[in-house]
Amino acid sequence: MDKLEISAVNVIICLSLLLSIVIVFVSCEVSLYCLQRPRNYFEEAKKLDKKIENLREEEKTSQTKKSATVAEISV
């Protein structure tokens, strides 16, 4: 093998190592970021319950409006 081929192989090996190190570093940073801000699942569940209640109330009001318009039409 020529010196040029050997140096090209060495460059590819070095770039592969550098890429793997960068991938490990980024994955560690992402996992640490996710672990630093723990989620409060109880508070999120409360928020979702409020949203569900609001949607149910909106559905009830829309149904009463529909029944009122039906009653007006039938009269």
mmJSON file of the N, C-alpha and C atoms, coordinates in Angstrom:
{"data_MODEL":{"atom_site":{
"group_PDB":["ATOM","ATOM","ATOM","ATOM","ATOM","ATOM","ATOM","ATOM","ATOM","ATOM","ATOM","ATOM","ATOM","ATOM","ATOM","ATOM","ATOM","ATOM","ATOM","ATOM","ATOM","ATOM","ATOM","ATOM","ATOM","ATOM","ATOM","ATOM","ATOM","ATOM","ATOM","ATOM","ATOM","ATOM","ATOM","ATOM","ATOM","ATOM","ATOM","ATOM","ATOM","ATOM","ATOM","ATOM","ATOM","ATOM","ATOM","ATOM","ATOM","ATOM","ATOM","ATOM","ATOM","ATOM","ATOM","ATOM","ATOM","ATOM","ATOM","ATOM","ATOM","ATOM","ATOM","ATOM","ATOM","ATOM","ATOM","ATOM","ATOM","ATOM","ATOM","ATOM","ATOM","ATOM","ATOM","ATOM","ATOM","ATOM","ATOM","ATOM","ATOM","ATOM","ATOM","ATOM","ATOM","ATOM","ATOM","ATOM","ATOM","ATOM","ATOM","ATOM","ATOM","ATOM","ATOM","ATOM","ATOM","ATOM","ATOM","ATOM","ATOM","ATOM","ATOM","ATOM","ATOM","ATOM","ATOM","ATOM","ATOM","ATOM","ATOM","ATOM","ATOM","ATOM","ATOM","ATOM","ATOM","ATOM","ATOM","ATOM","ATOM","ATOM","ATOM","ATOM","ATOM","ATOM","ATOM","ATOM","ATOM","ATOM","ATOM","ATOM","ATOM","ATOM","ATOM","ATOM","ATOM","ATOM","ATOM","ATOM","ATOM","ATOM","ATOM","ATOM","ATOM","ATOM","ATOM","ATOM","ATOM","ATOM","ATOM","ATOM","ATOM","ATOM","ATOM","ATOM","ATOM","ATOM","ATOM","ATOM","ATOM","ATOM","ATOM","ATOM","ATOM","ATOM","ATOM","ATOM","ATOM","ATOM","ATOM","ATOM","ATOM","ATOM","ATOM","ATOM","ATOM","ATOM","ATOM","ATOM","ATOM","ATOM","ATOM","ATOM","ATOM","ATOM","ATOM","ATOM","ATOM","ATOM","ATOM","ATOM","ATOM","ATOM","ATOM","ATOM","ATOM","ATOM","ATOM","ATOM","ATOM","ATOM","ATOM","ATOM","ATOM","ATOM","ATOM","ATOM","ATOM","ATOM","ATOM","ATOM","ATOM","ATOM","ATOM","ATOM","ATOM","ATOM","ATOM","ATOM","ATOM","ATOM","ATOM","ATOM","ATOM"],
"id":[1,2,3,4,5,6,7,8,9,10,11,12,13,14,15,16,17,18,19,20,21,22,23,24,25,26,27,28,29,30,31,32,33,34,35,36,37,38,39,40,41,42,43,44,45,46,47,48,49,50,51,52,53,54,55,56,57,58,59,60,61,62,63,64,65,66,67,68,69,70,71,72,73,74,75,76,77,78,79,80,81,82,83,84,85,86,87,88,89,90,91,92,93,94,95,96,97,98,99,100,101,102,103,104,105,106,107,108,109,110,111,112,113,114,115,116,117,118,119,120,121,122,123,124,125,126,127,128,129,130,131,132,133,134,135,136,137,138,139,140,141,142,143,144,145,146,147,148,149,150,151,152,153,154,155,156,157,158,159,160,161,162,163,164,165,166,167,168,169,170,171,172,173,174,175,176,177,178,179,180,181,182,183,184,185,186,187,188,189,190,191,192,193,194,195,196,197,198,199,200,201,202,203,204,205,206,207,208,209,210,211,212,213,214,215,216,217,218,219,220,221,222,223,224,225],
"type_symbol":["N","C","C","N","C","C","N","C","C","N","C","C","N","C","C","N","C","C","N","C","C","N","C","C","N","C","C","N","C","C","N","C","C","N","C","C","N","C","C","N","C","C","N","C","C","N","C","C","N","C","C","N","C","C","N","C","C","N","C","C","N","C","C","N","C","C","N","C","C","N","C","C","N","C","C","N","C","C","N","C","C","N","C","C","N","C","C","N","C","C","N","C","C","N","C","C","N","C","C","N","C","C","N","C","C","N","C","C","N","C","C","N","C","C","N","C","C","N","C","C","N","C","C","N","C","C","N","C","C","N","C","C","N","C","C","N","C","C","N","C","C","N","C","C","N","C","C","N","C","C","N","C","C","N","C","C","N","C","C","N","C","C","N","C","C","N","C","C","N","C","C","N","C","C","N","C","C","N","C","C","N","C","C","N","C","C","N","C","C","N","C","C","N","C","C","N","C","C","N","C","C","N","C","C","N","C","C","N","C","C","N","C","C","N","C","C","N","C","C","N","C","C","N","C","C"],
"label_atom_id":["N","CA","C","N","CA","C","N","CA","C","N","CA","C","N","CA","C","N","CA","C","N","CA","C","N","CA","C","N","CA","C","N","CA","C","N","CA","C","N","CA","C","N","CA","C","N","CA","C","N","CA","C","N","CA","C","N","CA","C","N","CA","C","N","CA","C","N","CA","C","N","CA","C","N","CA","C","N","CA","C","N","CA","C","N","CA","C","N","CA","C","N","CA","C","N","CA","C","N","CA","C","N","CA","C","N","CA","C","N","CA","C","N","CA","C","N","CA","C","N","CA","C","N","CA","C","N","CA","C","N","CA","C","N","CA","C","N","CA","C","N","CA","C","N","CA","C","N","CA","C","N","CA","C","N","CA","C","N","CA","C","N","CA","C","N","CA","C","N","CA","C","N","CA","C","N","CA","C","N","CA","C","N","CA","C","N","CA","C","N","CA","C","N","CA","C","N","CA","C","N","CA","C","N","CA","C","N","CA","C","N","CA","C","N","CA","C","N","CA","C","N","CA","C","N","CA","C","N","CA","C","N","CA","C","N","CA","C","N","CA","C","N","CA","C","N","CA","C","N","CA","C","N","CA","C","N","CA","C","N","CA","C"],
"label_alt_id":[null,null,null,null,null,null,null,null,null,null,null,null,null,null,null,null,null,null,null,null,null,null,null,null,null,null,null,null,null,null,null,null,null,null,null,null,null,null,null,null,null,null,null,null,null,null,null,null,null,null,null,null,null,null,null,null,null,null,null,null,null,null,null,null,null,null,null,null,null,null,null,null,null,null,null,null,null,null,null,null,null,null,null,null,null,null,null,null,null,null,null,null,null,null,null,null,null,null,null,null,null,null,null,null,null,null,null,null,null,null,null,null,null,null,null,null,null,null,null,null,null,null,null,null,null,null,null,null,null,null,null,null,null,null,null,null,null,null,null,null,null,null,null,null,null,null,null,null,null,null,null,null,null,null,null,null,null,null,null,null,null,null,null,null,null,null,null,null,null,null,null,null,null,null,null,null,null,null,null,null,null,null,null,null,null,null,null,null,null,null,null,null,null,null,null,null,null,null,null,null,null,null,null,null,null,null,null,null,null,null,null,null,null,null,null,null,null,null,null,null,null,null,null,null,null],
"label_comp_id":["MET","MET","MET","ASP","ASP","ASP","LYS","LYS","LYS","LEU","LEU","LEU","GLU","GLU","GLU","ILE","ILE","ILE","SER","SER","SER","ALA","ALA","ALA","VAL","VAL","VAL","ASN","ASN","ASN","VAL","VAL","VAL","ILE","ILE","ILE","ILE","ILE","ILE","CYS","CYS","CYS","LEU","LEU","LEU","SER","SER","SER","LEU","LEU","LEU","LEU","LEU","LEU","LEU","LEU","LEU","SER","SER","SER","ILE","ILE","ILE","VAL","VAL","VAL","ILE","ILE","ILE","VAL","VAL","VAL","PHE","PHE","PHE","VAL","VAL","VAL","SER","SER","SER","CYS","CYS","CYS","GLU","GLU","GLU","VAL","VAL","VAL","SER","SER","SER","LEU","LEU","LEU","TYR","TYR","TYR","CYS","CYS","CYS","LEU","LEU","LEU","GLN","GLN","GLN","ARG","ARG","ARG","PRO","PRO","PRO","ARG","ARG","ARG","ASN","ASN","ASN","TYR","TYR","TYR","PHE","PHE","PHE","GLU","GLU","GLU","GLU","GLU","GLU","ALA","ALA","ALA","LYS","LYS","LYS","LYS","LYS","LYS","LEU","LEU","LEU","ASP","ASP","ASP","LYS","LYS","LYS","LYS","LYS","LYS","ILE","ILE","ILE","GLU","GLU","GLU","ASN","ASN","ASN","LEU","LEU","LEU","ARG","ARG","ARG","GLU","GLU","GLU","GLU","GLU","GLU","GLU","GLU","GLU","LYS","LYS","LYS","THR","THR","THR","SER","SER","SER","GLN","GLN","GLN","THR","THR","THR","LYS","LYS","LYS","LYS","LYS","LYS","SER","SER","SER","ALA","ALA","ALA","THR","THR","THR","VAL","VAL","VAL","ALA","ALA","ALA","GLU","GLU","GLU","ILE","ILE","ILE","SER","SER","SER","VAL","VAL","VAL"],
"label_asym_id":["A","A","A","A","A","A","A","A","A","A","A","A","A","A","A","A","A","A","A","A","A","A","A","A","A","A","A","A","A","A","A","A","A","A","A","A","A","A","A","A","A","A","A","A","A","A","A","A","A","A","A","A","A","A","A","A","A","A","A","A","A","A","A","A","A","A","A","A","A","A","A","A","A","A","A","A","A","A","A","A","A","A","A","A","A","A","A","A","A","A","A","A","A","A","A","A","A","A","A","A","A","A","A","A","A","A","A","A","A","A","A","A","A","A","A","A","A","A","A","A","A","A","A","A","A","A","A","A","A","A","A","A","A","A","A","A","A","A","A","A","A","A","A","A","A","A","A","A","A","A","A","A","A","A","A","A","A","A","A","A","A","A","A","A","A","A","A","A","A","A","A","A","A","A","A","A","A","A","A","A","A","A","A","A","A","A","A","A","A","A","A","A","A","A","A","A","A","A","A","A","A","A","A","A","A","A","A","A","A","A","A","A","A","A","A","A","A","A","A","A","A","A","A","A","A"],
"label_entity_id":["1","1","1","1","1","1","1","1","1","1","1","1","1","1","1","1","1","1","1","1","1","1","1","1","1","1","1","1","1","1","1","1","1","1","1","1","1","1","1","1","1","1","1","1","1","1","1","1","1","1","1","1","1","1","1","1","1","1","1","1","1","1","1","1","1","1","1","1","1","1","1","1","1","1","1","1","1","1","1","1","1","1","1","1","1","1","1","1","1","1","1","1","1","1","1","1","1","1","1","1","1","1","1","1","1","1","1","1","1","1","1","1","1","1","1","1","1","1","1","1","1","1","1","1","1","1","1","1","1","1","1","1","1","1","1","1","1","1","1","1","1","1","1","1","1","1","1","1","1","1","1","1","1","1","1","1","1","1","1","1","1","1","1","1","1","1","1","1","1","1","1","1","1","1","1","1","1","1","1","1","1","1","1","1","1","1","1","1","1","1","1","1","1","1","1","1","1","1","1","1","1","1","1","1","1","1","1","1","1","1","1","1","1","1","1","1","1","1","1","1","1","1","1","1","1"],
"label_seq_id":[1,1,1,2,2,2,3,3,3,4,4,4,5,5,5,6,6,6,7,7,7,8,8,8,9,9,9,10,10,10,11,11,11,12,12,12,13,13,13,14,14,14,15,15,15,16,16,16,17,17,17,18,18,18,19,19,19,20,20,20,21,21,21,22,22,22,23,23,23,24,24,24,25,25,25,26,26,26,27,27,27,28,28,28,29,29,29,30,30,30,31,31,31,32,32,32,33,33,33,34,34,34,35,35,35,36,36,36,37,37,37,38,38,38,39,39,39,40,40,40,41,41,41,42,42,42,43,43,43,44,44,44,45,45,45,46,46,46,47,47,47,48,48,48,49,49,49,50,50,50,51,51,51,52,52,52,53,53,53,54,54,54,55,55,55,56,56,56,57,57,57,58,58,58,59,59,59,60,60,60,61,61,61,62,62,62,63,63,63,64,64,64,65,65,65,66,66,66,67,67,67,68,68,68,69,69,69,70,70,70,71,71,71,72,72,72,73,73,73,74,74,74,75,75,75],
"pdbx_PDB_ins_code":[null,null,null,null,null,null,null,null,null,null,null,null,null,null,null,null,null,null,null,null,null,null,null,null,null,null,null,null,null,null,null,null,null,null,null,null,null,null,null,null,null,null,null,null,null,null,null,null,null,null,null,null,null,null,null,null,null,null,null,null,null,null,null,null,null,null,null,null,null,null,null,null,null,null,null,null,null,null,null,null,null,null,null,null,null,null,null,null,null,null,null,null,null,null,null,null,null,null,null,null,null,null,null,null,null,null,null,null,null,null,null,null,null,null,null,null,null,null,null,null,null,null,null,null,null,null,null,null,null,null,null,null,null,null,null,null,null,null,null,null,null,null,null,null,null,null,null,null,null,null,null,null,null,null,null,null,null,null,null,null,null,null,null,null,null,null,null,null,null,null,null,null,null,null,null,null,null,null,null,null,null,null,null,null,null,null,null,null,null,null,null,null,null,null,null,null,null,null,null,null,null,null,null,null,null,null,null,null,null,null,null,null,null,null,null,null,null,null,null,null,null,null,null,null,null],
"Cartn_x":[0.847,0.0,0.888,0.439,1.18,1.011,1.861,1.724,0.42,0.01,-1.235,-2.435,-2.443,-3.542,-3.555,-2.377,-2.296,-2.773,-2.376,-2.813,-4.318,-4.868,-6.314,-7.068,-6.563,-7.188,-7.099,-5.952,-5.795,-6.754,-6.951,-7.893,-9.307,-9.682,-11.029,-11.211,-10.199,-10.279,-10.405,-9.626,-9.688,-11.042,-11.564,-12.883,-13.977,-13.863,-14.845,-14.804,-13.603,-13.477,-14.041,-13.729,-14.237,-15.758,-16.322,-17.776,-18.412,-17.828,-18.392,-18.288,-17.193,-17.053,-18.1,-18.327,-19.338,-20.725,-21.026,-22.339,-22.537,-21.528,-21.625,-21.792,-21.045,-21.143,-22.539,-23.077,-24.406,-25.468,-25.375,-26.374,-26.293,-25.091,-24.957,-25.55,-25.313,-25.871,-27.395,-27.949,-29.406,-29.985,-29.375,-29.895,-29.761,-28.665,-28.515,-29.529,-29.806,-30.801,-32.178,-32.497,-33.801,-33.883,-32.777,-32.788,-32.768,-32.265,-32.165,-33.514,-34.432,-35.746,-36.793,-36.909,-37.881,-39.307,-40.121,-41.509,-42.362,-43.284,-44.238,-45.505,-45.595,-46.688,-48.038,-48.048,-49.309,-49.899,-49.061,-49.536,-50.009,-49.293,-49.709,-51.041,-51.248,-52.52,-53.655,-53.4,-54.422,-54.789,-53.77,-54.03,-54.869,-54.542,-55.312,-56.748,-56.931,-58.286,-59.094,-58.461,-59.16,-59.551,-58.657,-58.971,-60.146,-60.16,-61.251,-62.565,-62.53,-63.747,-64.255,-63.354,-63.759,-64.381,-63.805,-64.371,-65.753,-65.934,-67.252,-68.285,-67.882,-68.807,-69.184,-68.213,-68.507,-69.457,-69.266,-70.142,-71.563,-71.691,-73.02,-73.713,-72.978,-73.596,-74.001,-73.212,-73.58,-74.805,-74.921,-76.096,-77.345,-77.228,-78.405,-78.816,-77.859,-78.198,-78.907,-78.441,-79.081,-80.504,-80.692,-82.036,-82.951,-82.405,-83.217,-83.64,-82.766,-83.135,-84.128,-83.995,-84.958,-86.322,-86.353,-87.626,-88.264,-87.469,-88.009,-88.57,-87.897,-88.357,-89.662,-89.782,-90.984,-92.183,-91.951,-93.065,-93.633],
"Cartn_y":[-1.184,0.0,1.241,2.208,3.464,4.225,5.221,6.077,6.859,7.216,7.964,7.128,5.845,4.968,4.765,4.602,4.409,5.657,6.823,8.052,8.262,7.864,7.977,7.063,5.853,4.927,5.491,6.065,6.66,7.829,8.636,9.757,9.237,8.207,7.634,7.063,6.39,5.833,6.947,7.999,9.12,9.813,10.007,10.633,9.754,8.455,7.54,7.603,7.634,7.758,9.08,10.15,11.465,11.501,10.921,10.882,10.081,8.953,8.151,8.895,9.618,10.399,11.505,12.161,13.226,12.658,11.508,10.889,10.553,9.991,9.664,10.938,11.978,13.24,13.846,13.875,14.452,13.636,12.324,11.501,11.694,11.853,12.121,13.476,14.474,15.798,15.772,15.062,14.98,14.27,13.175,12.442,13.265,13.996,14.849,15.979,16.547,17.613,17.098,15.897,15.329,14.98,14.581,14.218,15.439,16.564,17.748,18.363,18.244,18.84,17.727,17.172,16.088,16.606,15.788,16.176,15.85,16.736,16.509,15.951,14.636,13.995,14.247,14.47,14.727,16.056,17.085,18.384,18.289,17.545,17.385,16.646,15.682,14.959,15.896,16.794,17.767,18.674,19.126,19.996,19.273,18.001,17.236,17.022,16.79,16.644,17.922,19.077,20.354,20.527,20.154,20.263,19.367,18.152,17.219,17.765,18.333,18.91,20.065,20.916,22.038,21.552,20.522,19.978,19.385,18.716,18.144,19.24,20.325,21.438,22.091,22.26,22.832,21.936,20.634,19.698,19.784,19.893,20.007,21.288,22.403,23.67,23.633,23.009,22.921,22.031,20.97,20.102,20.827,21.625,22.366,23.416,24.041,25.014,24.329,23.138,22.4,22.011,21.549,21.149,22.362,23.526,24.736,25.162,25.076,25.438,24.444,23.179,22.174,22.452,22.84,23.15,24.38,25.378,26.581,26.254,25.39,25.03,24.248,23.361,22.533,23.334,24.458,25.28,26.086],
"Cartn_z":[0.0,0.0,0.0,-0.703,-0.752,0.553,0.727,1.909,1.855,0.646,0.475,0.911,0.539,0.939,2.444,3.039,4.49,5.218,4.72,5.383,5.205,4.063,3.848,4.805,5.001,5.949,7.362,7.712,9.04,9.246,8.216,8.316,8.523,7.796,7.945,9.347,9.86,11.214,12.241,12.088,13.037,12.983,11.78,11.656,12.252,12.086,12.672,14.191,14.757,16.21,16.703,15.989,16.378,16.32,15.284,15.155,16.28,16.631,17.719,19.047,19.268,20.503,20.548,19.422,19.369,19.631,19.072,19.285,20.757,21.394,22.819,23.639,23.312,24.044,23.922,22.721,22.509,23.231,23.187,23.875,25.385,25.92,27.358,27.718,26.894,27.158,27.121,26.165,26.063,27.274,27.682,28.837,30.114,30.269,31.45,31.446,30.285,30.2,30.601,30.159,30.495,31.983,32.579,33.992,34.904,34.436,35.279,35.57,34.662,34.886,35.02,36.202,36.385,36.215,35.687,35.446,36.667,36.908,37.975,37.326,37.288,36.572,37.234,38.546,39.224,38.761,38.637,38.163,36.711,35.895,34.505,34.414,35.287,35.3,35.696,36.653,37.046,35.874,35.135,33.985,32.94,32.693,31.717,32.185,33.49,34.023,33.823,34.048,33.841,32.383,31.475,30.052,29.691,30.24,29.958,30.499,31.708,32.282,31.433,30.968,30.123,28.823,28.236,27.002,27.237,28.365,28.674,28.893,29.577,29.784,28.463,27.578,26.265,25.485,25.607,24.909,25.46,26.782,27.389,26.952,26.942,26.536,25.07,24.232,22.816,22.639,23.449,23.358,23.836,24.898,25.37,24.354,23.685,22.646,21.492,21.125,20.039,20.417,21.652,22.072,22.162,22.544,22.602,21.204,20.246,18.876,18.298,18.644,18.178,18.786,20.072,20.728,20.096,19.741,19.099,17.725,17.015,15.674,15.754,16.735,16.842,17.334,17.988,18.487,17.404],
"occupancy":[1.0,1.0,1.0,1.0,1.0,1.0,1.0,1.0,1.0,1.0,1.0,1.0,1.0,1.0,1.0,1.0,1.0,1.0,1.0,1.0,1.0,1.0,1.0,1.0,1.0,1.0,1.0,1.0,1.0,1.0,1.0,1.0,1.0,1.0,1.0,1.0,1.0,1.0,1.0,1.0,1.0,1.0,1.0,1.0,1.0,1.0,1.0,1.0,1.0,1.0,1.0,1.0,1.0,1.0,1.0,1.0,1.0,1.0,1.0,1.0,1.0,1.0,1.0,1.0,1.0,1.0,1.0,1.0,1.0,1.0,1.0,1.0,1.0,1.0,1.0,1.0,1.0,1.0,1.0,1.0,1.0,1.0,1.0,1.0,1.0,1.0,1.0,1.0,1.0,1.0,1.0,1.0,1.0,1.0,1.0,1.0,1.0,1.0,1.0,1.0,1.0,1.0,1.0,1.0,1.0,1.0,1.0,1.0,1.0,1.0,1.0,1.0,1.0,1.0,1.0,1.0,1.0,1.0,1.0,1.0,1.0,1.0,1.0,1.0,1.0,1.0,1.0,1.0,1.0,1.0,1.0,1.0,1.0,1.0,1.0,1.0,1.0,1.0,1.0,1.0,1.0,1.0,1.0,1.0,1.0,1.0,1.0,1.0,1.0,1.0,1.0,1.0,1.0,1.0,1.0,1.0,1.0,1.0,1.0,1.0,1.0,1.0,1.0,1.0,1.0,1.0,1.0,1.0,1.0,1.0,1.0,1.0,1.0,1.0,1.0,1.0,1.0,1.0,1.0,1.0,1.0,1.0,1.0,1.0,1.0,1.0,1.0,1.0,1.0,1.0,1.0,1.0,1.0,1.0,1.0,1.0,1.0,1.0,1.0,1.0,1.0,1.0,1.0,1.0,1.0,1.0,1.0,1.0,1.0,1.0,1.0,1.0,1.0,1.0,1.0,1.0,1.0,1.0,1.0,1.0,1.0,1.0,1.0,1.0,1.0],
"B_iso_or_equiv":[0.0,0.0,0.0,0.0,0.0,0.0,0.0,0.0,0.0,0.0,0.0,0.0,0.0,0.0,0.0,0.0,0.0,0.0,0.0,0.0,0.0,0.0,0.0,0.0,0.0,0.0,0.0,0.0,0.0,0.0,0.0,0.0,0.0,0.0,0.0,0.0,0.0,0.0,0.0,0.0,0.0,0.0,0.0,0.0,0.0,0.0,0.0,0.0,0.0,0.0,0.0,0.0,0.0,0.0,0.0,0.0,0.0,0.0,0.0,0.0,0.0,0.0,0.0,0.0,0.0,0.0,0.0,0.0,0.0,0.0,0.0,0.0,0.0,0.0,0.0,0.0,0.0,0.0,0.0,0.0,0.0,0.0,0.0,0.0,0.0,0.0,0.0,0.0,0.0,0.0,0.0,0.0,0.0,0.0,0.0,0.0,0.0,0.0,0.0,0.0,0.0,0.0,0.0,0.0,0.0,0.0,0.0,0.0,0.0,0.0,0.0,0.0,0.0,0.0,0.0,0.0,0.0,0.0,0.0,0.0,0.0,0.0,0.0,0.0,0.0,0.0,0.0,0.0,0.0,0.0,0.0,0.0,0.0,0.0,0.0,0.0,0.0,0.0,0.0,0.0,0.0,0.0,0.0,0.0,0.0,0.0,0.0,0.0,0.0,0.0,0.0,0.0,0.0,0.0,0.0,0.0,0.0,0.0,0.0,0.0,0.0,0.0,0.0,0.0,0.0,0.0,0.0,0.0,0.0,0.0,0.0,0.0,0.0,0.0,0.0,0.0,0.0,0.0,0.0,0.0,0.0,0.0,0.0,0.0,0.0,0.0,0.0,0.0,0.0,0.0,0.0,0.0,0.0,0.0,0.0,0.0,0.0,0.0,0.0,0.0,0.0,0.0,0.0,0.0,0.0,0.0,0.0,0.0,0.0,0.0,0.0,0.0,0.0,0.0,0.0,0.0,0.0,0.0,0.0,0.0,0.0,0.0,0.0,0.0,0.0],
"pdbx_formal_charge":[null,null,null,null,null,null,null,null,null,null,null,null,null,null,null,null,null,null,null,null,null,null,null,null,null,null,null,null,null,null,null,null,null,null,null,null,null,null,null,null,null,null,null,null,null,null,null,null,null,null,null,null,null,null,null,null,null,null,null,null,null,null,null,null,null,null,null,null,null,null,null,null,null,null,null,null,null,null,null,null,null,null,null,null,null,null,null,null,null,null,null,null,null,null,null,null,null,null,null,null,null,null,null,null,null,null,null,null,null,null,null,null,null,null,null,null,null,null,null,null,null,null,null,null,null,null,null,null,null,null,null,null,null,null,null,null,null,null,null,null,null,null,null,null,null,null,null,null,null,null,null,null,null,null,null,null,null,null,null,null,null,null,null,null,null,null,null,null,null,null,null,null,null,null,null,null,null,null,null,null,null,null,null,null,null,null,null,null,null,null,null,null,null,null,null,null,null,null,null,null,null,null,null,null,null,null,null,null,null,null,null,null,null,null,null,null,null,null,null,null,null,null,null,null,null],
"auth_seq_id":[1,1,1,2,2,2,3,3,3,4,4,4,5,5,5,6,6,6,7,7,7,8,8,8,9,9,9,10,10,10,11,11,11,12,12,12,13,13,13,14,14,14,15,15,15,16,16,16,17,17,17,18,18,18,19,19,19,20,20,20,21,21,21,22,22,22,23,23,23,24,24,24,25,25,25,26,26,26,27,27,27,28,28,28,29,29,29,30,30,30,31,31,31,32,32,32,33,33,33,34,34,34,35,35,35,36,36,36,37,37,37,38,38,38,39,39,39,40,40,40,41,41,41,42,42,42,43,43,43,44,44,44,45,45,45,46,46,46,47,47,47,48,48,48,49,49,49,50,50,50,51,51,51,52,52,52,53,53,53,54,54,54,55,55,55,56,56,56,57,57,57,58,58,58,59,59,59,60,60,60,61,61,61,62,62,62,63,63,63,64,64,64,65,65,65,66,66,66,67,67,67,68,68,68,69,69,69,70,70,70,71,71,71,72,72,72,73,73,73,74,74,74,75,75,75],
"auth_comp_id":["MET","MET","MET","ASP","ASP","ASP","LYS","LYS","LYS","LEU","LEU","LEU","GLU","GLU","GLU","ILE","ILE","ILE","SER","SER","SER","ALA","ALA","ALA","VAL","VAL","VAL","ASN","ASN","ASN","VAL","VAL","VAL","ILE","ILE","ILE","ILE","ILE","ILE","CYS","CYS","CYS","LEU","LEU","LEU","SER","SER","SER","LEU","LEU","LEU","LEU","LEU","LEU","LEU","LEU","LEU","SER","SER","SER","ILE","ILE","ILE","VAL","VAL","VAL","ILE","ILE","ILE","VAL","VAL","VAL","PHE","PHE","PHE","VAL","VAL","VAL","SER","SER","SER","CYS","CYS","CYS","GLU","GLU","GLU","VAL","VAL","VAL","SER","SER","SER","LEU","LEU","LEU","TYR","TYR","TYR","CYS","CYS","CYS","LEU","LEU","LEU","GLN","GLN","GLN","ARG","ARG","ARG","PRO","PRO","PRO","ARG","ARG","ARG","ASN","ASN","ASN","TYR","TYR","TYR","PHE","PHE","PHE","GLU","GLU","GLU","GLU","GLU","GLU","ALA","ALA","ALA","LYS","LYS","LYS","LYS","LYS","LYS","LEU","LEU","LEU","ASP","ASP","ASP","LYS","LYS","LYS","LYS","LYS","LYS","ILE","ILE","ILE","GLU","GLU","GLU","ASN","ASN","ASN","LEU","LEU","LEU","ARG","ARG","ARG","GLU","GLU","GLU","GLU","GLU","GLU","GLU","GLU","GLU","LYS","LYS","LYS","THR","THR","THR","SER","SER","SER","GLN","GLN","GLN","THR","THR","THR","LYS","LYS","LYS","LYS","LYS","LYS","SER","SER","SER","ALA","ALA","ALA","THR","THR","THR","VAL","VAL","VAL","ALA","ALA","ALA","GLU","GLU","GLU","ILE","ILE","ILE","SER","SER","SER","VAL","VAL","VAL"],
"auth_asym_id":["A","A","A","A","A","A","A","A","A","A","A","A","A","A","A","A","A","A","A","A","A","A","A","A","A","A","A","A","A","A","A","A","A","A","A","A","A","A","A","A","A","A","A","A","A","A","A","A","A","A","A","A","A","A","A","A","A","A","A","A","A","A","A","A","A","A","A","A","A","A","A","A","A","A","A","A","A","A","A","A","A","A","A","A","A","A","A","A","A","A","A","A","A","A","A","A","A","A","A","A","A","A","A","A","A","A","A","A","A","A","A","A","A","A","A","A","A","A","A","A","A","A","A","A","A","A","A","A","A","A","A","A","A","A","A","A","A","A","A","A","A","A","A","A","A","A","A","A","A","A","A","A","A","A","A","A","A","A","A","A","A","A","A","A","A","A","A","A","A","A","A","A","A","A","A","A","A","A","A","A","A","A","A","A","A","A","A","A","A","A","A","A","A","A","A","A","A","A","A","A","A","A","A","A","A","A","A","A","A","A","A","A","A","A","A","A","A","A","A","A","A","A","A","A","A"],
"auth_atom_id":["N","CA","C","N","CA","C","N","CA","C","N","CA","C","N","CA","C","N","CA","C","N","CA","C","N","CA","C","N","CA","C","N","CA","C","N","CA","C","N","CA","C","N","CA","C","N","CA","C","N","CA","C","N","CA","C","N","CA","C","N","CA","C","N","CA","C","N","CA","C","N","CA","C","N","CA","C","N","CA","C","N","CA","C","N","CA","C","N","CA","C","N","CA","C","N","CA","C","N","CA","C","N","CA","C","N","CA","C","N","CA","C","N","CA","C","N","CA","C","N","CA","C","N","CA","C","N","CA","C","N","CA","C","N","CA","C","N","CA","C","N","CA","C","N","CA","C","N","CA","C","N","CA","C","N","CA","C","N","CA","C","N","CA","C","N","CA","C","N","CA","C","N","CA","C","N","CA","C","N","CA","C","N","CA","C","N","CA","C","N","CA","C","N","CA","C","N","CA","C","N","CA","C","N","CA","C","N","CA","C","N","CA","C","N","CA","C","N","CA","C","N","CA","C","N","CA","C","N","CA","C","N","CA","C","N","CA","C","N","CA","C","N","CA","C","N","CA","C","N","CA","C","N","CA","C","N","CA","C","N","CA","C"],
"pdbx_PDB_model_num":[1,1,1,1,1,1,1,1,1,1,1,1,1,1,1,1,1,1,1,1,1,1,1,1,1,1,1,1,1,1,1,1,1,1,1,1,1,1,1,1,1,1,1,1,1,1,1,1,1,1,1,1,1,1,1,1,1,1,1,1,1,1,1,1,1,1,1,1,1,1,1,1,1,1,1,1,1,1,1,1,1,1,1,1,1,1,1,1,1,1,1,1,1,1,1,1,1,1,1,1,1,1,1,1,1,1,1,1,1,1,1,1,1,1,1,1,1,1,1,1,1,1,1,1,1,1,1,1,1,1,1,1,1,1,1,1,1,1,1,1,1,1,1,1,1,1,1,1,1,1,1,1,1,1,1,1,1,1,1,1,1,1,1,1,1,1,1,1,1,1,1,1,1,1,1,1,1,1,1,1,1,1,1,1,1,1,1,1,1,1,1,1,1,1,1,1,1,1,1,1,1,1,1,1,1,1,1,1,1,1,1,1,1,1,1,1,1,1,1,1,1,1,1,1,1]
}}}
